[in-house]
Amino acid sequence: MTMHHIENILRNSILQHLTFWTFSLFLLLRHFQASSTLAPTDFVYTAIFSVFLVLAVYLNLRVLIPTLFNPGRYGLFAVSLCLLLIAMSHLQMVLFDHIVEQLFPGYYLISYFDFWQTMQYFIVFLSISSLLHFSKSWFMYKETAARLVEIRKEKVEAELDALKSQINPHFLFNSLNSIYAMVLKQAPQAPTAMIRLSDAMRYIIYESNHDKVALQKELEFMDNYVELQRLRMSAKDKLGYRVAGAIRQQLIAPLLLIPIVENCFKYGIKGETEASFVDIAIEIGEAFIVMNTSNNIGLVDDVEKTRPKERVFKT
């Protein structure tokens, strides 16, 4: 039997209730035992005594707690629970004083306890069953919350993987086109650009598959990316790029910042006919990174409306 099957058995609600009542009836039977050996009278007495215990427990679990144990209704719940205790204790006394003799002729069954002693049994069973109920609910809540966190994490990872798959071809083709144009013009910056592209592609291929990377490496890739994008810009275009704050041992998801920067360049570079403006500012804190991006797209642009300029990331 696998652990999965064992967990399913333990989660079975019917089995849990059967286990609780089997154990409870065994304890009650031993408690009500009149002599050193068990007699039929002990079994009958325990069974009769348990009838209203079972009824009280499930009225509390299935009616009172679901409907009244809520914010703003705790007072009503407490009053209802007290009334349930009184009613069930009274019915227990009536059962033994007036009904048992007709139900089981020939058995000499009496109530060994007065009203307040009987109520103590109901208090114990209602308290234990309620505690078990709330404990189970709490564990189920924690399990559900943990599962939701895991689902959100998987969703974010899937989105990041999708973004990475978009970054690689776009970034490579744009950079190669820019370097190709530089080579045709025999520009002296071409070898440096090739080295930057090589470093950037090495980071994408070998580092971006990790869950976390050093912030220093991410910013080095960012430097290469920005400088390669600068090759696409003309002399009249303006590009600002600043990093402030202390870089220590912070970790960050790889390529987390690049989609924002790529989007800024994508919509900020207007071509040769119009001057372009792109500004990127990164502030590094102890446990967060603040990135501000801006370009020369006006507020009438739908992209600018739907994309905030400032993003905050935890490290």
C-alpha positions as CSV (number, residue, x, y, z in Angstrom):
1,M,0.0,0.0,0.0
2,T,1.5,3.3,-1.1
3,M,1.7,6.5,1.0
4,H,-0.9,8.0,-1.3
5,H,-3.4,5.3,-0.5
6,I,-2.7,5.7,3.2
7,E,-3.3,9.4,3.0
8,N,-6.6,8.9,1.2
9,I,-7.7,6.4,3.9
10,L,-6.8,8.9,6.6
11,R,-8.7,11.7,4.8
12,N,-11.9,9.6,4.6
13,S,-14.4,11.5,6.6
14,I,-16.6,8.4,7.3
15,L,-13.7,6.4,8.6
16,Q,-12.6,9.3,10.8
17,H,-16.1,9.5,12.4
18,L,-16.3,5.7,12.8
19,T,-12.9,5.7,14.5
20,F,-14.0,8.5,16.9
21,W,-17.2,6.8,17.9
22,T,-15.7,3.3,18.2
23,F,-13.0,4.7,20.6
24,S,-15.6,6.8,22.5
25,L,-18.0,3.9,23.0
26,F,-15.2,1.7,24.2
27,L,-14.2,4.3,26.8
28,L,-17.8,4.8,27.9
29,L,-18.3,1.0,28.1
30,R,-15.4,0.7,30.4
31,H,-16.5,3.7,32.4
32,F,-20.1,2.4,32.9
33,Q,-19.0,-1.2,33.6
34,A,-20.8,-2.2,36.8
35,S,-18.5,-5.2,37.7
36,S,-15.1,-6.6,36.9
37,T,-16.5,-8.4,33.9
38,L,-18.6,-6.9,31.1
39,A,-22.3,-7.9,31.1
40,P,-25.1,-7.4,28.5
41,T,-26.5,-4.6,30.8
42,D,-23.3,-2.6,30.3
43,F,-23.6,-2.7,26.5
44,V,-27.3,-1.8,26.6
45,Y,-26.7,1.1,29.0
46,T,-23.7,2.4,27.0
47,A,-25.7,2.3,23.7
48,I,-28.7,4.1,25.2
49,F,-26.5,6.7,26.9
50,S,-24.7,7.4,23.6
51,V,-27.9,8.1,21.6
52,F,-28.2,11.7,22.7
53,L,-24.4,12.2,22.7
54,V,-24.3,11.4,19.0
55,L,-27.3,13.6,18.3
56,A,-25.8,16.5,20.2
57,V,-22.4,16.2,18.5
58,Y,-23.9,16.2,15.0
59,L,-26.4,19.0,15.7
60,N,-23.4,21.1,16.8
61,L,-21.1,20.0,13.9
62,R,-23.7,20.1,11.1
63,V,-26.1,22.9,12.2
64,L,-24.7,25.2,14.9
65,I,-21.1,25.6,13.7
66,P,-21.8,26.0,9.9
67,T,-24.7,28.5,10.5
68,L,-23.7,30.4,13.6
69,F,-20.0,30.2,14.1
70,N,-19.3,33.3,12.0
71,P,-18.2,36.8,12.7
72,G,-21.0,38.8,14.2
73,R,-22.9,35.6,15.3
74,Y,-20.6,34.2,18.0
75,G,-22.9,35.3,20.8
76,L,-25.9,33.6,19.2
77,F,-23.7,30.5,18.7
78,A,-22.8,30.5,22.4
79,V,-26.5,30.8,23.5
80,S,-27.6,28.1,21.1
81,L,-24.8,25.8,22.3
82,C,-25.9,26.3,25.9
83,L,-29.5,25.5,25.0
84,L,-28.4,22.4,23.2
85,L,-26.5,21.2,26.3
86,I,-29.5,21.8,28.5
87,A,-32.0,20.2,26.1
88,M,-29.9,17.1,25.5
89,S,-29.1,16.6,29.2
90,H,-32.8,16.9,30.1
91,L,-33.8,14.4,27.3
92,Q,-31.1,12.0,28.6
93,M,-32.7,12.1,32.1
94,V,-36.2,11.7,30.6
95,L,-35.0,8.7,28.6
96,F,-33.7,6.8,31.5
97,D,-36.4,7.8,34.0
98,H,-39.5,7.1,31.8
99,I,-38.7,5.3,28.5
100,V,-35.9,2.7,29.0
101,E,-38.1,0.4,31.1
102,Q,-40.6,0.1,28.3
103,L,-37.9,-0.3,25.6
104,F,-35.9,-2.9,27.4
105,P,-38.2,-4.9,29.8
106,G,-36.3,-7.2,32.1
107,Y,-33.3,-4.9,32.3
108,Y,-32.8,-2.9,35.5
109,L,-31.4,0.3,34.0
110,I,-31.3,3.5,36.0
111,S,-29.5,6.8,35.4
112,Y,-26.4,6.8,37.6
113,F,-26.0,10.6,37.3
114,D,-28.0,13.7,38.1
115,F,-28.7,16.5,35.6
116,W,-25.4,18.4,36.1
117,Q,-23.3,15.2,36.0
118,T,-25.0,14.2,32.8
119,M,-24.4,17.6,31.3
120,Q,-20.6,17.2,31.9
121,Y,-20.6,14.3,29.5
122,F,-22.2,16.4,26.8
123,I,-19.7,19.2,27.5
124,V,-16.8,16.9,27.1
125,F,-18.0,15.3,23.9
126,L,-19.0,18.6,22.3
127,S,-15.7,20.2,23.3
128,I,-13.6,17.3,21.9
129,S,-15.6,17.0,18.7
130,S,-15.5,20.7,18.1
131,L,-11.8,20.8,18.7
132,L,-11.2,18.0,16.2
133,H,-13.5,19.7,13.7
134,F,-11.7,23.1,13.9
135,S,-8.3,21.3,13.8
136,K,-9.2,19.5,10.7
137,S,-10.6,22.7,9.1
138,W,-7.4,24.6,10.0
139,F,-5.1,21.9,8.5
140,M,-7.3,21.8,5.3
141,Y,-7.1,25.6,5.1
142,K,-3.3,25.5,5.4
143,E,-3.1,22.8,2.9
144,T,-5.3,24.7,0.4
145,A,-3.3,27.9,1.0
146,A,-0.1,26.0,0.3
147,R,-1.5,24.5,-2.8
148,L,-2.6,27.9,-4.0
149,V,0.9,29.3,-3.4
150,E,2.3,26.4,-5.4
151,I,-0.2,27.0,-8.2
152,R,0.6,30.7,-8.4
153,K,4.3,29.9,-8.4
154,E,3.9,27.4,-11.2
155,K,1.8,30.0,-13.1
156,V,4.5,32.7,-12.7
157,E,7.2,30.2,-13.7
158,A,5.2,29.3,-16.8
159,E,4.8,33.0,-17.7
160,L,8.5,33.6,-17.2
161,D,9.4,30.7,-19.4
162,A,7.0,32.1,-22.1
163,L,8.7,35.5,-21.8
164,K,12.2,33.9,-22.0
165,S,11.2,32.1,-25.2
166,Q,10.1,35.4,-26.7
167,I,13.3,37.2,-25.5
168,N,15.8,34.8,-27.1
169,P,14.9,35.1,-30.8
170,H,13.9,38.8,-30.6
171,F,17.1,39.8,-28.8
172,L,19.4,37.7,-31.0
173,F,17.9,38.8,-34.3
174,N,17.9,42.5,-33.4
175,S,21.4,42.4,-32.1
176,L,22.7,40.5,-35.1
177,N,21.1,43.0,-37.5
178,S,22.7,45.9,-35.6
179,I,26.1,44.2,-35.6
180,Y,25.8,43.3,-39.3
181,A,25.1,46.9,-40.1
182,M,28.2,47.9,-38.1
183,V,30.4,45.4,-39.9
184,L,29.2,46.7,-43.3
185,K,30.2,50.2,-42.2
186,Q,33.5,48.8,-40.7
187,A,32.6,50.5,-37.4
188,P,35.2,50.0,-34.6
189,Q,32.6,49.1,-32.1
190,A,31.7,45.9,-33.9
191,P,34.1,43.6,-32.0
192,T,33.0,44.9,-28.7
193,A,29.4,44.4,-29.7
194,M,30.1,40.8,-30.6
195,I,31.7,40.2,-27.2
196,R,28.6,41.7,-25.5
197,L,26.3,39.6,-27.6
198,S,28.3,36.5,-26.8
199,D,28.2,37.2,-23.0
200,A,24.5,37.9,-23.2
201,M,23.7,34.7,-25.1
202,R,25.9,32.7,-22.7
203,Y,23.8,34.1,-19.8
204,I,20.5,33.2,-21.5
205,I,21.6,29.7,-22.4
206,Y,23.4,28.6,-19.2
207,E,22.1,30.8,-16.4
208,S,18.4,31.4,-17.2
209,N,17.4,27.8,-16.5
210,H,18.1,28.2,-12.8
211,D,15.4,29.2,-10.3
212,K,17.5,32.0,-8.9
213,V,20.7,33.8,-10.1
214,A,22.9,36.4,-8.5
215,L,21.6,39.9,-8.9
216,Q,25.1,40.9,-10.1
217,K,24.9,38.5,-13.1
218,E,21.4,39.8,-14.0
219,L,22.6,43.4,-14.0
220,E,25.7,42.4,-16.1
221,F,23.3,40.9,-18.6
222,M,21.2,44.1,-18.4
223,D,24.3,46.2,-19.2
224,N,25.0,44.1,-22.2
225,Y,21.4,44.2,-23.3
226,V,21.1,48.0,-23.0
227,E,24.4,48.6,-24.8
228,L,23.4,46.3,-27.6
229,Q,20.0,48.2,-27.9
230,R,22.0,51.4,-28.0
231,L,23.4,50.3,-31.3
232,R,19.9,50.5,-32.9
233,M,19.6,54.2,-31.8
234,S,20.7,57.1,-33.8
235,A,22.7,60.2,-32.7
236,K,19.6,62.2,-32.0
237,D,18.1,59.6,-29.8
238,K,18.5,59.7,-26.0
239,L,19.2,56.7,-23.7
240,G,19.5,56.9,-20.0
241,Y,20.4,53.9,-17.9
242,R,21.3,54.1,-14.1
243,V,21.7,51.6,-11.3
244,A,21.8,52.8,-7.7
245,G,22.2,50.9,-4.4
246,A,24.5,48.3,-3.0
247,I,24.8,44.9,-4.8
248,R,25.6,42.2,-2.3
249,Q,24.4,38.6,-2.3
250,Q,20.9,39.2,-3.5
251,L,19.2,36.6,-5.6
252,I,16.6,37.1,-8.3
253,A,14.7,35.1,-10.9
254,P,16.7,35.1,-14.2
255,L,15.5,37.5,-16.9
256,L,12.9,38.9,-14.6
257,L,13.7,42.6,-15.5
258,I,14.4,42.2,-19.2
259,P,10.8,41.9,-20.5
260,I,10.0,45.4,-19.0
261,V,13.2,46.9,-20.5
262,E,12.5,45.2,-23.9
263,N,9.0,46.6,-23.9
264,C,10.4,50.1,-23.2
265,F,12.8,49.9,-26.2
266,K,10.1,48.2,-28.4
267,Y,7.7,51.1,-28.0
268,G,10.3,53.8,-27.3
269,I,12.4,53.7,-30.5
270,K,10.5,55.5,-33.2
271,G,12.8,54.9,-36.1
272,E,15.0,57.3,-38.1
273,T,12.4,59.9,-38.8
274,E,11.6,60.8,-35.2
275,A,13.8,61.3,-32.1
276,S,13.5,58.6,-29.5
277,F,13.8,58.7,-25.7
278,V,14.3,55.8,-23.4
279,D,15.2,56.1,-19.7
280,I,15.7,53.2,-17.3
281,A,16.5,53.7,-13.6
282,I,17.0,50.8,-11.1
283,E,17.2,51.2,-7.4
284,I,18.5,48.3,-5.3
285,G,17.4,47.8,-1.7
286,E,18.1,45.2,0.9
287,A,15.1,43.0,-0.1
288,F,13.6,44.7,-3.1
289,I,14.4,46.3,-6.5
290,V,12.5,49.3,-7.8
291,M,12.6,49.8,-11.6
292,N,11.4,53.0,-13.3
293,T,11.1,53.1,-17.1
294,S,9.9,55.8,-19.4
295,N,10.0,56.6,-23.1
296,N,8.5,59.2,-25.4
297,I,5.1,57.5,-25.8
298,G,2.3,59.9,-24.9
299,L,-0.4,59.2,-22.4
300,V,-2.9,58.7,-25.2
301,D,-1.1,55.5,-26.1
302,D,-3.0,52.4,-24.9
303,V,0.2,50.6,-24.0
304,E,1.3,53.4,-21.7
305,K,-2.1,53.4,-20.0
306,T,-2.0,49.7,-19.2
307,R,1.7,49.4,-18.2
308,P,2.8,51.2,-15.0
309,K,6.2,53.0,-15.1
310,E,7.4,51.7,-11.7
311,R,7.7,48.1,-10.7
312,V,8.9,46.7,-7.4
313,F,10.5,43.2,-7.2
314,K,11.4,41.3,-4.1
315,T,14.9,39.7,-3.8
